Amino acid sequence: MHVRLAAALAALALATATALPARAQERLKFKVIGQPLATGLIQKQKEQPFFEQFAARTGLPIDADYKPIDTLGIKDTEQLRVMKAGLFDIVSLRVSQNSRDEPTILGLDLVGGSPDYATGRKVAQAYFDIADQRLQKQFNVKLLGVWPFGPQILFCKKPITKLADVKGMKVRVYDQNLAKFMELVGATPVPVAFADTHQSLSLGVVDCAVTGPSSANSAGWPEVTTHQLPLGFQMALNGYAISLKAWNRLLPDQQAKLKAAFDGLTDEIWKYSEELFNDAVNCNAGKDPCTTGKKFKLTSVAVTSADGDLVRSAVSKVSLPVWAEVCDKSNPGCSQRWSATVGKTLGLQ
């Protein structure tokens, strides 16, 4: 009897093991790089809670060891490198900051390409698969979702009444695409990390700087500036990506659950980002409603139709030609694929 029972239990165990591979049974822990703490409310209110409740939000036996990048001693320009080296499993990917390592991904966010949220979402959807395939091939990471900080606008410590007034001024930028646009309008672009921008404005290293209004509010930029021009240059699209090693530890149904959870998170951020943008522009100018930030007293410069047209024209005049030359060198056919997807969406055929 005991022999038969032992044999039956052994057979049952074998069948169970066959039905549930070891990778599906074990509880996993993924190491996660988050957005910098300094970037503000999207990181604090949406991203961090998602990863702190990772198992519950995904329905998977996975815990996330979440660390904002500015607590790790890693530069935000190094995210793809540390992912490729296998040091982390999931990254909240800063697209513009990592575009030097992989120019292809900047096709998500060329200056003038996403002047508003609706267009930004269409661009993200049109280009998602191309960016994903390139990241998988070059860095062994898979794109799980794309989301926006929101329109990146101009803050200055000198009076301005229109975009052309930045001629001769030094403007903080965060990627080459924006740098070339600032040169087009006569400004001198100065690359400065987000965390160093407040001090750079305070010391006069730069006269103006570009970021989203909510991030500027959180980082105290209105303490050292006087004017904001709420004209969006880029949508500041970012992404979530997972190493293929971590992704391949999951069964197909687990992969589907994980992707669905990130779809839900990015949908939340798209909506929240737009609410934050409108509220933060008010907060920075000391107006109501202001529910998400601190009130300051910036002069909010009226956006002229001429300035709007100038930014929209930047795609064909500056940002696409400059980016295409760089991207096609490292990834032949890169700009053609952009034109067939994003270009078609924007009516630039």
Secondary structure by P-SEA (a helix, b strand, c coil): caaaaaaaaaaaaaaaaaaccccccbbbbbbbbbcccccccccccccaaaaaaccccccccccccccccccccccccaaaaaaaacccccccccccccccccccccccccccccccaaaaaaaaaacaaaaaaaaaacccccccccccccbbbbbbccccccccccccbbbbbccaaaaaaaaaabbbbbbbcccaaaaaaaacccccccccaaaaaaacccccccccccccccccccbbbbbccccccccaaaaaaaaaaaaaaaaaaaaaaaaaaaaaaaaaacccccccbbbbbcbbbbbcaaaaaaaaacccccaaaaaaaaaaacccaaaaaaaaccccccccc
